Each structure stands twice: as structure tokens, then as C-alpha cells.
Amino acid sequence: MKTSLSRRSFALGTLGLIGCGTANAQDVAGKAPATPPPPPKAVSKTICFVGGYTKHAPAGGAGNGEGIAVFEMDRQSGVLTPVTTFTDIASPSFITLSHDKRFLYALSEIDDFNKDGDGSVTAFAVDRKTGSLKKLNAVSSGGAVPAHLSVHHSGRYVLVANYMGGSVGVIPIRPDGSLGPATDVVHNSGPRQPERAADNPQGNFAVSDHSGSHPHMIQSDPSGRFVIADDAGLDRVYVWTLNLQTGKLVPAKVPYYDMTPGSAPRHFQFNRSGKLMYNLCEQDSKIVVSAFDPQTGAINNLQSVSTVTSHFRGSTLAAEILISADDRFVYASNRLGDSLAVFKVGEDGTLTLQDEAWMHADYGRAMMFDPSGNFLFCANQRSDAVTSFRVDKSSGQLGFTENFTPVGSPTTFAFMDTEV
């Protein structure tokens, strides 16, 4: 909701300030001058980074992007104004910032880094005033066609999921923000799963690749005690601990949890306590709500809920999941169906679908809130555009801003607040 001052309120406020100034001048007559007020703090601005597919990508993944596009976001309207584009990178389909926002890490969803059949991860230094990027170095991701990366809770490692490589990698972060060679690469294996889940939405002809292991996301839990990975090919959720000294992954007491065969677990979110996990499954477009034990890494499923309304019929593939900063609402994007699902979180953490918003574009993949949480942005890969929605924090509802930002084949976001 916008708050604005009427012209009358502004005038009355201004007169009040003038009156206060006059009174102060009379009060200090014949006295020592009053201490001047401190100068106003520098005005914060918001930088938005957008990555996506360039022409340098595996067959079927090539796109219209040029690299990592940098925008400044208007904090009142959500409008994105182009600043620059960093083009010296191939298909940065997922990006993330370091915890202190000094560095940006981007994977390249390719399979020919240094001709070794792997993808790559590139480190950048970030200019905190302008958002411009300075390339530091690039290293192998430890497998072909990486799909997701994150910075470990400790800030000492980048974790990467190699979709076609069937592996997850641990890459150390050097003191200057650059990356070292992987300290660990783990390959998953398991039985072949069906292309479609038994609870597949009616009329959904879309399939997920279950030809083998396809890790789609890797991230530490909020405590940093565990590392979790969604494997969309094996329909499993893997759990490890990370030895911070050696950079090696160690399987948890229960090393993995089986999901519904064919469901393709893709991305997950934790609530602030780290005791509730929301896992988005791609193929059957379901969110699985689970209790997570931060002490043992144990996962116990509580609920499975559809991301499409009961009247929906047709093909869809769920893509991204977000949770509001206050844990009251969960959002999910549906590709092909071109919708954004809005869920209310109950007292027990379970979800109730309360709204479905049109993306106003085609094949929305990534979603992200701006730092204030006032806007939700959606990367629409096949429409070559970013759309945005104003978030009503009291109800969770989304209002389309009617803002379209042209970006070639967008798939990922990163935001940061800085000072002018």
C-alpha cells in the first residue's frame, strides 16, 4: 500500500516546521547557538541483477540474454532502470550474492568449461555504489550444466548443484572473494523414477527428466548445521553436514528422503526458525510441507498441497518458491500455466491456497522479493521480460504494477541495497 501526503497535509507540515524554526530563533536570542542537527544519512538505493540464458548454452537452453544485466529499482514504483550489462559470461542462469554483498557468484549453465564437460562458477567483485561487476575468476562447477548455487551459512564455500552432471560441488571462497578448485564433488545414484507422478495434475502432459540424478538445488539450512539438496531426477532430498576445515560433505544419519516417485523436487525454503521446510516439486506442481529437526536433519512430511487451483486443467511445471519475511505467506510460480500461487501459512505451518495471480507473461521461472519485501519480481524466460507485483503484506495479495522490463531469456535475480 502506498502512503502519500496530501497537498494540504504537506502545507500544514511545512507551516509547522516554519513556526518551530521561528520559535527556536526567538528562544536562542542572546544565548549560545543551538547545536545544528546531524546531516541526513545517505539515501539508500536498490540494485537488481538479472541473469539468464545467452546463446552459449547446451542445446535447448540457448537464449536471447547478453549476460548479467544490472538495474536500479525505483523504491516507490518498482520500476527497473537499466544501468549496465556484464557480457563476459555464458548463460548465467543462477546468481547469488555473498552475505556481505561484496561479491556475486554466477554459474554458467554449460557443459564445456575448459573442454572438460563441466559447467563453471564465476566470482565477481561488486561495486557497492554502482552495482558494476569486476570479474575475479572462474572455476569448474564439478559437473555438467549446473542449475543452482548458494553461499554456505559460514560464508566460506559456494555450494553448486550440477543438473546434468548428477553431482553437487563444494567450492571454497578465498579471502579476496575469488574461488578455489572444488574441495568435494558428490555424485548421487538411485533407481530410475517415472517421468510423471501418480498425483500428476489432470491434463498435464509436461514431464521431468528422470533418466538419472539431476540435482536442482543445494543450500544450507538456516543454522548452517546441514546442507540439503533436491534431486529432481531421483525424487530425493539429500542431507549432509559440511566439514568446514576440509570442505567435505558428510552424509547425515538419514542421508536422503524419498519423495513421491516422478514428482521432481526442485526448490525449497525454510521458515525463520529453520523448523519448517517447504519443498516445491516440479512435475506434479505440489508443495510438500515438512517438519525439519535442526539438531538431527530429520525431515517429517506434514502436508502436500497443489500449486494450481482445483479448476485448473492442462500442462504446468512448478518452478520457484518464496516465503515472506514474516513467515505468513508462501508463493510459488507455475510455468506453462503462467500463474503465481499465493498461500496463507497456518499456525501449524501448513498451507492454504488463497489466490492465483496471472504472471502477465510466459514461462515465469524465478521469483524474488526486493529487499523491502514490497515488490515481487518474476523472470519470464520465454517472454524476454521481467514483470513485477506490489505485495500487500497484510493479506499476501499481489497487485500487478503493469511494469514490464525487457531482458533476454531471464531466469534469476539478486538484489542489494546500497548507499549513494
Secondary structure, DSSP 8 states (H G I E B T S, - for coil): ------HHHHHHHHHHHHHHHHHHHHHTTTS------------EEEEEEEEE--SSSSTTT--S--SEEEEEE-TTT--EEEEEEE-SSS---EEEE-TTSSEEEEEEEEEEETTTTEEEEEEEEE-TTT--EEEEEEEE-SSSSEEEEEE-TTSSEEEEEETTTTEEEEEEB-TTS-B---SEEEE-------SS-TT--TT-------SS--EEEEEE-TTSS-EEEEETTTTEEEEEEEETTTTEEEEEEEEEEE-STT--EEEEEE-TTS-EEEEEETTTTEEEEEEE-TTT--EEEEEEEESS-TT--S--EEEEEEE-TTSSEEEEEEETTTEEEEEEE-TTS-EEEEEEEE-SSS-EEEEEE-TTSSEEEEEEGGGTEEEEEEE-TTT--EEEEEEEEE-SSEEEEEEEEEE-
